[in-house]
Amino acid sequence: PLLGLEVFHVYLLLSDLFRRLWNAFSLTSRALFDMLFQDNINTVPLVGFLNY
């Protein structure tokens, strides 16, 4: 029974760690996407002007 509790404890720790990593990754990717999207919005008129 003790081994089962240890495995369950490790499982909880790993799931918590994975959840934290996933949250950090999603926040970072979202911020990067917003930044790239913002840059694209800013550069589209410039590119259109150069092509025109």
N, C-alpha and C positions, 0 to 999 in steps of 0.2 A: 504493500500500500504506500510505503514511503517513496518508493521509486516513482509510482504513478503521480504522487503529489509534486515531486521534483520536475517531472516531465511537464505537468500541467503549468507549474510556475514558470518554467523556461518558455513554454508556449505563450503564456500571457506576456512575458517580457518581450519576446520576439514580435508578437502581434502589435504591441504598443510601439516598439521601435519602427516597425514597418509602416504603421499608421503615421508616425511623425515624419518619416522620410517621404512618404507619399504626399503629405500635406505640404512639406517644404518644396517638393518637386513641382506640385501643381501650382503653388504660388509663384515659384520662379518662372515656370514656363508661361504662366498667364502674364506675368510682368514683361517677359521678353516679347511675347506676342503683342501686347499692348504697345510696347516701345517700337517694334517693327512696323506695326499697323500705323502708328502715329507718324513714323518717318515716311512711310509710303504715302500717306495723305499729304504730307508736306512736300514731297518731291514730285507728286503727280502733276501739279500745275507747271512746275519748272520744266519737266520733261516734255509736257504738251507744248509749252512755249518754245522749247528748243526744236522740237519736231516741226512746229508750225513755221 
